[in-house]
Amino acid sequence: MSNVDDMLSSARAAMVNAYAPYSRFRVGACIRSEDGRLHAGCNVENAAYPQSQCAEATAIGAMAAAGGRRITEVLVVAEGAALCTPCGGCRQRLSEFAPPDTPVHLCGPEGLRKTMTLGELLPLSFGPHSL
């Protein structure tokens, strides 16, 4: 099993537990921290929509709670035919912990669909280097 397979397995398991009663759009994410540990998360919706949390944000929180401070790889999985990329807010969140050359694997039910870098998803980002 490759590194991406391990991440996909963790993200799929998280996606199954997503709390998405409003959109019915379940998302799972898995990030690898610099020590090699995997941290998975799912989206958690709320009736007050702005209070919902994306899968990537949940995974980042799990990493931070475990003491991680640097992301080396990201994977996002969702059902459906369209490519599911991190939203703008999550791209910004990821850039707080990951450099622009960090691989971001975009997956569907069948597996890996595309790999891009965080810099391709968020060019000319504002981050800690901007301060």
NORJOCOR-V342304 format. One line per field, one symbol per residue. phi: phi as a letter, one per 40 degrees, with the letter a starting at -180 (. if undefined). burial: I if it has 9 or more other C-alpha atoms within 8 Angstrom, else O. A space follows every 10 residues. Layout:
# NORJOCOR-V342304
phi = ???
burial = ???
This chain:
# NORJOCOR-V342304
phi = .cdccccccc ccccddcdbb cccgbcbbba bbcccgcbbb abcbcadcdc ccbccccccc ccccccgcba cbabbbbach cccbbdcdcc ccdcccbbcd cccbcbbbdc hcbabbcccc cbcfccadcc c
burial = OOOOOIIIOI IIIIIOOIII OOOOOIIIII IIIIOOOIII IIIIIOOOOO OIIIIIIIII OIIIOOOIIO IIIIIIIIIO OOOIOIOOOI IIIIIOIIOI OIIIIIIIOO OIIOIIIIIO OIOOOOIOOO O
